[in-house]
Amino acid sequence: MSHPKQKRPRLRGEERAVKARDLRDRYEGGSSIRGLVSLSGLSYATVRVLLLEAGTRLRPRGGPRTSRIETGA
């Protein structure tokens, strides 16, 4: 038998602003959005929206890229 999904209370006001700043600080410290989802229990979309509300500049998708210098060898 499946259990109904429990609704989380909406984040509003100062509580929302505090959560957004905390997520921003963790993201800017190197955490991924997916990592923040696991940590916070919030959905991917909610974490992303909160990061944007906090003024976070999101990293490009796909993780860090390394450039390789082609040699003639």
N, CA, C and O atoms as a GROMACS GRO file, in nm:
protein
  292
    1MET      N    1   0.084  -0.118   0.000
    1MET     CA    2   0.000   0.000   0.000
    1MET      C    3   0.089   0.124   0.000
    1MET      O    4   0.181   0.134   0.081
    2SER      N    5   0.063   0.219  -0.088
    2SER     CA    6   0.148   0.338  -0.093
    2SER      C    7   0.102   0.441   0.009
    2SER      O    8  -0.017   0.454   0.039
    3HIS      N    9   0.199   0.512   0.060
    3HIS     CA   10   0.169   0.616   0.158
    3HIS      C   11   0.158   0.750   0.087
    3HIS      O   12   0.237   0.779  -0.003
    4PRO      N   13   0.061   0.831   0.126
    4PRO     CA   14   0.051   0.963   0.062
    4PRO      C   15   0.172   1.049   0.096
    4PRO      O   16   0.225   1.044   0.206
    5LYS      N   17   0.214   1.126  -0.002
    5LYS     CA   18   0.329   1.213   0.017
    5LYS      C   19   0.291   1.326   0.113
    5LYS      O   20   0.188   1.392   0.096
    6GLN      N   21   0.375   1.346   0.214
    6GLN     CA   22   0.346   1.452   0.309
    6GLN      C   23   0.390   1.586   0.251
    6GLN      O   24   0.498   1.598   0.194
    7LYS      N   25   0.304   1.685   0.268
    7LYS     CA   26   0.338   1.819   0.221
    7LYS      C   27   0.427   1.888   0.323
    7LYS      O   28   0.407   1.878   0.444
    8ARG      N   29   0.526   1.959   0.271
    8ARG     CA   30   0.610   2.041   0.358
    8ARG      C   31   0.546   2.178   0.370
    8ARG      O   32   0.483   2.227   0.275
    9PRO      N   33   0.561   2.240   0.485
    9PRO     CA   34   0.510   2.377   0.496
    9PRO      C   35   0.587   2.470   0.403
    9PRO      O   36   0.707   2.451   0.382
   10ARG      N   37   0.521   2.568   0.348
   10ARG     CA   38   0.586   2.663   0.258
   10ARG      C   39   0.686   2.749   0.335
   10ARG      O   40   0.662   2.788   0.449
   11LEU      N   41   0.797   2.777   0.269
   11LEU     CA   42   0.896   2.868   0.327
   11LEU      C   43   0.853   3.010   0.291
   11LEU      O   44   0.834   3.043   0.174
   12ARG      N   45   0.837   3.092   0.392
   12ARG     CA   46   0.794   3.230   0.368
   12ARG      C   47   0.873   3.326   0.456
   12ARG      O   48   0.930   3.288   0.558
   13GLY      N   49   0.874   3.449   0.413
   13GLY     CA   50   0.932   3.557   0.492
   13GLY      C   51   1.078   3.536   0.527
   13GLY      O   52   1.159   3.495   0.444
   14GLU      N   53   1.109   3.565   0.653
   14GLU     CA   54   1.248   3.560   0.699
   14GLU      C   55   1.303   3.417   0.694
   14GLU      O   56   1.420   3.397   0.664
   15GLU      N   57   1.219   3.319   0.725
   15GLU     CA   58   1.264   3.179   0.720
   15GLU      C   59   1.311   3.142   0.579
   15GLU      O   60   1.410   3.071   0.562
   16ARG      N   61   1.239   3.190   0.478
   16ARG     CA   62   1.275   3.164   0.339
   16ARG      C   63   1.408   3.232   0.305
   16ARG      O   64   1.494   3.173   0.242
   17ALA      N   65   1.422   3.358   0.348
   17ALA     CA   66   1.544   3.433   0.320
   17ALA      C   67   1.666   3.368   0.387
   17ALA      O   68   1.773   3.361   0.327
   18VAL      N   69   1.648   3.321   0.509
   18VAL     CA   70   1.758   3.255   0.581
   18VAL      C   71   1.797   3.126   0.511
   18VAL      O   72   1.916   3.099   0.493
   19LYS      N   73   1.698   3.046   0.470
   19LYS     CA   74   1.726   2.921   0.399
   19LYS      C   75   1.796   2.949   0.267
   19LYS      O   76   1.890   2.878   0.230
   20ALA      N   77   1.751   3.052   0.196
   20ALA     CA   78   1.812   3.087   0.067
   20ALA      C   79   1.958   3.127   0.085
   20ALA      O   80   2.044   3.086   0.006
   21ARG      N   81   1.987   3.206   0.187
   21ARG     CA   82   2.126   3.247   0.212
   21ARG      C   83   2.213   3.128   0.251
   21ARG      O   84   2.328   3.118   0.208
   22ASP      N   85   2.158   3.037   0.331
   22ASP     CA   86   2.233   2.918   0.372
   22ASP      C   87   2.266   2.832   0.249
   22ASP      O   88   2.379   2.786   0.234
   23LEU      N   89   2.166   2.811   0.163
   23LEU     CA   90   2.190   2.733   0.042
   23LEU      C   91   2.292   2.801  -0.048
   23LEU      O   92   2.379   2.735  -0.104
   24ARG      N   93   2.282   2.935  -0.060
   24ARG     CA   94   2.379   3.010  -0.142
   24ARG      C   95   2.520   2.991  -0.089
   24ARG      O   96   2.612   2.965  -0.166
   25ASP      N   97   2.537   3.005   0.041
   25ASP     CA   98   2.670   2.991   0.101
   25ASP      C   99   2.728   2.852   0.074
   25ASP      O  100   2.846   2.838   0.044
   26ARG      N  101   2.646   2.750   0.087
   26ARG     CA  102   2.691   2.613   0.062
   26ARG      C  103   2.723   2.591  -0.086
   26ARG      O  104   2.823   2.527  -0.121
   27TYR      N  105   2.638   2.645  -0.174
   27TYR     CA  106   2.660   2.632  -0.319
   27TYR      C  107   2.789   2.703  -0.359
   27TYR      O  108   2.870   2.649  -0.434
   28GLU      N  109   2.807   2.824  -0.309
   28GLU     CA  110   2.928   2.900  -0.342
   28GLU      C  111   3.052   2.835  -0.278
   28GLU      O  112   3.164   2.861  -0.322
   29GLY      N  113   3.031   2.753  -0.176
   29GLY     CA  114   3.141   2.679  -0.115
   29GLY      C  115   3.175   2.550  -0.189
   29GLY      O  116   3.267   2.478  -0.151
   30GLY      N  117   3.100   2.522  -0.296
   30GLY     CA  118   3.132   2.406  -0.379
   30GLY      C  119   3.026   2.298  -0.387
   30GLY      O  120   3.040   2.207  -0.469
   31SER      N  121   2.922   2.306  -0.306
   31SER     CA  122   2.817   2.205  -0.313
   31SER      C  123   2.742   2.216  -0.445
   31SER      O  124   2.730   2.324  -0.502
   32SER      N  125   2.691   2.103  -0.492
   32SER     CA  126   2.609   2.102  -0.613
   32SER      C  127   2.462   2.124  -0.574
   32SER      O  128   2.425   2.110  -0.457
   33ILE      N  129   2.380   2.158  -0.671
   33ILE     CA  130   2.237   2.172  -0.644
   33ILE      C  131   2.183   2.037  -0.596
   33ILE      O  132   2.105   2.032  -0.501
   34ARG      N  133   2.223   1.929  -0.661
   34ARG     CA  134   2.175   1.796  -0.620
   34ARG      C  135   2.219   1.763  -0.477
   34ARG      O  136   2.144   1.700  -0.401
   35GLY      N  137   2.338   1.804  -0.440
   35GLY     CA  138   2.384   1.783  -0.304
   35GLY      C  139   2.300   1.861  -0.205
   35GLY      O  140   2.268   1.812  -0.096
   36LEU      N  141   2.264   1.983  -0.242
   36LEU     CA  142   2.180   2.066  -0.156
   36LEU      C  143   2.039   2.008  -0.144
   36LEU      O  144   1.976   2.019  -0.039
   37VAL      N  145   1.991   1.946  -0.252
   37VAL     CA  146   1.860   1.879  -0.248
   37VAL      C  147   1.864   1.768  -0.143
   37VAL      O  148   1.774   1.757  -0.060
   38SER      N  149   1.968   1.686  -0.146
   38SER     CA  150   1.982   1.576  -0.050
   38SER      C  151   1.993   1.628   0.092
   38SER      O  152   1.933   1.572   0.184
   39LEU      N  153   2.068   1.733   0.109
   39LEU     CA  154   2.090   1.790   0.241
   39LEU      C  155   1.965   1.854   0.299
   39LEU      O  156   1.934   1.837   0.417
   40SER      N  157   1.892   1.927   0.215
   40SER     CA  158   1.779   2.006   0.264
   40SER      C  159   1.646   1.933   0.263
   40SER      O  160   1.555   1.969   0.338
   41GLY      N  161   1.633   1.831   0.177
   41GLY     CA  162   1.504   1.764   0.165
   41GLY      C  163   1.407   1.840   0.076
   41GLY      O  164   1.290   1.802   0.066
   42LEU      N  165   1.454   1.946   0.013
   42LEU     CA  166   1.371   2.025  -0.078
   42LEU      C  167   1.384   1.970  -0.219
   42LEU      O  168   1.477   1.894  -0.249
   43SER      N  169   1.292   2.007  -0.307
   43SER     CA  170   1.301   1.962  -0.445
   43SER      C  171   1.412   2.039  -0.518
   43SER      O  172   1.456   2.144  -0.474
   44TYR      N  173   1.454   1.982  -0.630
   44TYR     CA  174   1.556   2.047  -0.713
   44TYR      C  175   1.510   2.187  -0.754
   44TYR      O  176   1.586   2.283  -0.745
   45ALA      N  177   1.384   2.196  -0.798
   45ALA     CA  178   1.331   2.324  -0.844
   45ALA      C  179   1.329   2.427  -0.731
   45ALA      O  180   1.364   2.544  -0.753
   46THR      N  181   1.290   2.385  -0.612
   46THR     CA  182   1.284   2.478  -0.498
   46THR      C  183   1.424   2.527  -0.462
   46THR      O  184   1.444   2.646  -0.437
   47VAL      N  185   1.521   2.437  -0.458
   47VAL     CA  186   1.659   2.477  -0.426
   47VAL      C  187   1.709   2.575  -0.530
   47VAL      O  188   1.770   2.676  -0.495
   48ARG      N  189   1.684   2.548  -0.657
   48ARG     CA  190   1.730   2.636  -0.764
   48ARG      C  191   1.666   2.775  -0.752
   48ARG      O  192   1.735   2.877  -0.764
   49VAL      N  193   1.536   2.779  -0.727
   49VAL     CA  194   1.466   2.907  -0.711
   49VAL      C  195   1.522   2.984  -0.591
   49VAL      O  196   1.543   3.105  -0.600
   50LEU      N  197   1.544   2.916  -0.480
   50LEU     CA  198   1.598   2.984  -0.362
   50LEU      C  199   1.739   3.038  -0.389
   50LEU      O  200   1.773   3.147  -0.344
   51LEU      N  201   1.820   2.962  -0.462
   51LEU     CA  202   1.953   3.012  -0.497
   51LEU      C  203   1.942   3.139  -0.580
   51LEU      O  204   2.015   3.235  -0.556
   52LEU      N  205   1.852   3.139  -0.677
   52LEU     CA  206   1.836   3.258  -0.761
   52LEU      C  207   1.782   3.376  -0.680
   52LEU      O  208   1.826   3.489  -0.700
   53GLU      N  209   1.689   3.350  -0.590
   53GLU     CA  210   1.636   3.456  -0.504
   53GLU      C  211   1.745   3.518  -0.418
   53GLU      O  212   1.740   3.636  -0.386
   54ALA      N  213   1.844   3.437  -0.381
   54ALA     CA  214   1.954   3.485  -0.296
   54ALA      C  215   2.062   3.554  -0.378
   54ALA      O  216   2.164   3.596  -0.323
   55GLY      N  217   2.041   3.566  -0.509
   55GLY     CA  218   2.138   3.636  -0.593
   55GLY      C  219   2.257   3.551  -0.634
   55GLY      O  220   2.362   3.604  -0.670
   56THR      N  221   2.241   3.420  -0.630
   56THR     CA  222   2.350   3.329  -0.663
   56THR      C  223   2.371   3.324  -0.814
   56THR      O  224   2.275   3.316  -0.891
   57ARG      N  225   2.495   3.330  -0.855
   57ARG     CA  226   2.529   3.308  -0.996
   57ARG      C  227   2.554   3.160  -1.013
   57ARG      O  228   2.651   3.106  -0.960
   58LEU      N  229   2.466   3.093  -1.087
   58LEU     CA  230   2.475   2.949  -1.102
   58LEU      C  231   2.588   2.911  -1.196
   58LEU      O  232   2.614   2.979  -1.296
   59ARG      N  233   2.654   2.801  -1.162
   59ARG     CA  234   2.761   2.748  -1.246
   59ARG      C  235   2.701   2.681  -1.370
   59ARG      O  236   2.586   2.638  -1.367
   60PRO      N  237   2.779   2.673  -1.478
   60PRO     CA  238   2.730   2.601  -1.596
   60PRO      C  239   2.710   2.454  -1.564
   60PRO      O  240   2.773   2.399  -1.473
   61ARG      N  241   2.624   2.391  -1.638
   61ARG     CA  242   2.598   2.248  -1.619
   61ARG      C  243   2.720   2.165  -1.658
   61ARG      O  244   2.802   2.210  -1.738
   62GLY      N  245   2.731   2.046  -1.603
   62GLY     CA  246   2.832   1.952  -1.647
   62GLY      C  247   2.959   1.950  -1.565
   62GLY      O  248   3.052   1.876  -1.598
   63GLY      N  249   2.966   2.026  -1.461
   63GLY     CA  250   3.084   2.022  -1.375
   63GLY      C  251   3.202   2.096  -1.433
   63GLY      O  252   3.194   2.157  -1.539
   64PRO      N  253   3.313   2.090  -1.361
   64PRO     CA  254   3.431   2.164  -1.406
   64PRO      C  255   3.487   2.109  -1.536
   64PRO      O  256   3.486   1.988  -1.560
   65ARG      N  257   3.534   2.197  -1.617
   65ARG     CA  258   3.595   2.157  -1.744
   65ARG      C  259   3.742   2.187  -1.737
   65ARG      O  260   3.785   2.290  -1.685
   66THR      N  261   3.819   2.098  -1.791
   66THR     CA  262   3.964   2.121  -1.797
   66THR      C  263   4.002   2.138  -1.943
   66THR      O  264   3.951   2.067  -2.031
   67SER      N  265   4.088   2.230  -1.967
   67SER     CA  266   4.132   2.248  -2.104
   67SER      C  267   4.266   2.176  -2.122
   67SER      O  268   4.356   2.183  -2.038
   68ARG      N  269   4.275   2.110  -2.232
   68ARG     CA  270   4.400   2.040  -2.263
   68ARG      C  271   4.469   2.113  -2.376
   68ARG      O  272   4.406   2.150  -2.476
   69ILE      N  273   4.596   2.133  -2.360
   69ILE     CA  274   4.675   2.198  -2.465
   69ILE      C  275   4.724   2.090  -2.559
   69ILE      O  276   4.793   1.996  -2.520
   70GLU      N  277   4.685   2.106  -2.683
   70GLU     CA  278   4.729   2.008  -2.784
   70GLU      C  279   4.876   2.034  -2.816
   70GLU      O  280   4.916   2.148  -2.840
   71THR      N  281   4.953   1.929  -2.817
   71THR     CA  282   5.094   1.942  -2.854
   71THR      C  283   5.115   1.876  -2.989
   71THR      O  284   5.033   1.794  -3.031
   72GLY      N  285   5.219   1.910  -3.053
   72GLY     CA  286   5.248   1.853  -3.183
   72GLY      C  287   5.308   1.714  -3.176
   72GLY      O  288   5.343   1.657  -3.279
   73ALA      N  289   5.320   1.660  -3.057
   73ALA     CA  290   5.383   1.529  -3.041
   73ALA      C  291   5.292   1.414  -3.078
   73ALA      O  292   5.333   1.298  -3.069
   0.00000   0.00000   0.00000
